[in-house]
Amino acid sequence: MTAQEVRLCGLLLREHFGEVVEKVGTHLLRNGTQNLRTIIHETGIPVDLVKKSLCVLVQHGACVFSSGRKGPGSPTEYQTGCDRILRILRYPRYIYTSKTLYGDTGELIIEELLQRGHMTMSSTVKTVADRLTQNMEEGHSMDYSEVSSTFSKLVETHFLQRCPPLAQKTDVMTTATPATPGAPADPVSTTLSTPESFPDCYKVPHVTLIGRGKRQLSGDDGEDQKNAKKARLDSDTHGDEGIYWQVNFERFHLHFRDQAIISAVANKLDQTTSEIVRTMLRMSEVMTAPTATCTKPLSANEIFRSLPTSYNISRPILDQYLTLLVDDPMEFVGKAGESGGGVYVVNLHRALANLARATLESVVQERFGSRSARIFRLLLRKRHLEQKQVEDFAMIPAKEAKDMLYTLLSQNLVQLQEIPKTPDYAPSRTFYLYTVSQLPTARMLLQNCYKVNQRLLEKSQRIEAILASLQASGAEPEQLTEVEEMITAPEKQQLESLRVHINKLDSAENQVDETIFLLESYISSTATLTS
């Protein structure tokens, strides 16, 4: 965990939950596992605010708690991690993906669960149906059964999962009520089971929910009616009381990884080849473990039967495409046997390594130009080269090659390895070899991405504060025209410029997060492979 990661986590917590939660969260990040009394003593925050902050963090899966390390009866301890908080950056991506796969209904289901941490199925269905009805034409409404069907599909494809049952109460949970009373939290202890090990993790309960979404009335009367109706609905039973659901972030990450691989195959070869890879990934997406280096083996016959009929690919043509994929230097697909017309797998780790490598090359080209990228790419392929060899292979003049190598060396993108001929390390009797170590370079670039994301968030928050100060907030409808006239032409131009900058910053944040995701996936896959 680096200072950049902690600072970025603090900014995210402040933006989404406020300053108090930020202080508690960053304190846990810097100091590790602590009990309630220690957190209160070291932060100086009132006990009730600390309890509420911990409840918020637990509710949204940013914090886990376990029984004390000193044994039974010792105070409950709390722990958080950067990876749990940094996934807030991907909330828009989770929502957009669910919209792409399951339409507006899927989008709103994921959005509600992300906003509230975890909810029951019946509560989610009612809320989403009401929101969809609100945006429909007068006289139309959304049936609960349609929302329930989409919810079930999200569970079936593992994008949603049950929260694991709560094994024991803690000092916070008994004295401060979480956002959803009686709701279970994230994994409770370091030795307790994960959601996937819970046998009913993906089992949808039978919910007796009949009706349609209600349209919210405007005005105070509508608010009073809404509160009365909410109190009445809360007392209803639907058969899923105590069963709470949360977003399965790991499943979304696997989907992002698969999409990155499919996109890379389409860019490298063609659309038909990428569709074959997409079919292979879809067939094994639920059965393949998250840490697996390759997918479940699939025969050519199985792949052929599962291909979309719209592509109209004959079996001989499919064999040719599979052979092309196996022979491609990128090694996205490998052959694991000959039965059933040939058995094939998607090499997940190899694909991530190639994507990370392409990302590194792209960064070098953007920052230092095409010639430096040529040298960097050459060192990645040849592993170790002397300066003279770099000049010859890259076909770059000696002076330019020397300057470029030293620039890359100063940025830690290239390393210099000394191999002495004699024990005295005399320069005249020592080989100086330039090399690129992909994994450490990927880690360094990942930290740079965190730093960039931190700067983008800080700048975005400053711009939004300026924008809010320039805009008239809380004005009555009849005063809006007067306020608009008070804003001068230069101020209007400044407002428009700020809006454009905010849009650019949002786009930049998304692009940086895509790079972060690729590098994190590659580093994680490499760690799993070597462990």
C-alpha positions, 0 to 999 in steps of 0.5 A: 500500500502506497501513499498515493493509494491511501490518498486516493482512497481518502478522496473517494471516501470523502466524496461519497461518504463525507469527512468523518468516514474518510478520517476513520477509513484512512486511519484504518488503512494506515494503522491496520487492524484495530478495535473500536476503543483504539480507533476512538482514542487515536482519531479523537472522533466521538464514539457515536460518529466512529460507530456510524462510520464503521457501519457505513464502511461495513454496509458498503463492503469497504470494511470487514470485522472479526473477533479479536486476535487475543481469543474469545471475549476480546474486542472485535477488530476492524480492517479495511483495504485499498482494493475494497475502496478503490473499486468505487472508481468503477461504479459507473463502469459496473452500472454501464455494463449491467445496462448493456447486458440487462437493459434499464432494469439491470442498470437500476438494480445494480445502481440501487445495490451500489448506493445502499451496499446490500438489500433484500430482493423484494425491497430492490424490486419495489424500488426499481419498479417505482423508479422505472414507472416514474419515467414511463408515460402516464398510465403505464407502469412496470410489473414487479415480475419483470424486475424480478426476472432481471434480478434472477438473471443477474444472480444466475450469471453471478453478477449478484450474490447473497451476503454471507450469514452473520455469525456473531454480533459485534460491539458496533452492530449491537449499539448502532443500527446499520443502514439496513436493520438486521442486515448481514455484513461482508465476510466476517472474519479472516478465517470465515467463509467467503460468499462463494463458499456459502452453499446458497450464495446464488440461490434465489428465494421464492418471493411472493411479490405481486403488483406494479410500480407506483408513481411518486406524487409531487409536493408535500402531499406526495412525500407524506404519502410516500412515507406512509406507504413505505411504513406500510410496505416495510411491515409486509412479508414476502418470503425473503426476510433476512436474505440480503444481496450484494454486487459480486465485484469479482464477477464484473472484473472477470467480465471486464477482463474477458471484454478486454481479451475479445477487443484485443483479438478483434483488433489483432485479427478480425471480428469473426475470430473475436466472436469465437473467443467470446463464445469460448469465454461465455461457455466457461465463464461461470465454471472457470475459477477467478484465479485460473490461468486458462479457461475450462477445456472446450472441444471444437464440436462444443464451440461449433454448437454454441456459435451464434447462428447469425455468423453462419460459420461452417465446421471446416472454417471454424477449424481454420480460425481455431488453428489461426488463433493457436498459431498466433504469437499472442497465444490467446488460445491454446490447444489442450488435446485432440479429442472431439475435433480438438480441445481448446482453452483461452490462455487468460494469464498469457492474454493479460501479460500481452495486454499489459505489455501493449499498455506499457509500450503505448505509455512509452510511445505517448511519453517519449515518442515512437523511436523510444517505443521501438527500443522499449519493444526491442528490449522486451523481446530480446531481454538483454542487449548492449548499447551497440546492439540496441543501436543496430537492431533498432536502426537508430543513430548512436547518439540518439539511441544513447540519449533515449536509453538514458531517458528511459533509464532515468524514468525506471522504464529500463534497467541496466545490468552489470555482468563483470568478467573479473571480480574487480568490476573494472569498467573495461572488463564489464558487460553493460546490458539494458533490459526491461522487467515487465512485472516491476515496470507494470507495478511502477506504472500502476502507482503512477496511475493512482497518482494521476487518478488522485490529481484528477479527483482533486482537480475535479472537486476544485472545479465543481466547488468553483462551479457551485459557487458561481451558480445560484443555488436555492433560488426561487423559480421567479428569481432564476431569470434575475440571477441569470441576468446577474451572471456576466458574459465572461462568467457564463463563458467561464461556467461553460469552460468549467463544464467542458473541463469536468467532462474531460476529467470524467473521461480521463478518470475512466481511461486511467481506470481501464489502464489500472484494471489491466495492470492490476489483473496482470500483476494479480495473475502473475502472483497467483501463477508464482505462488 
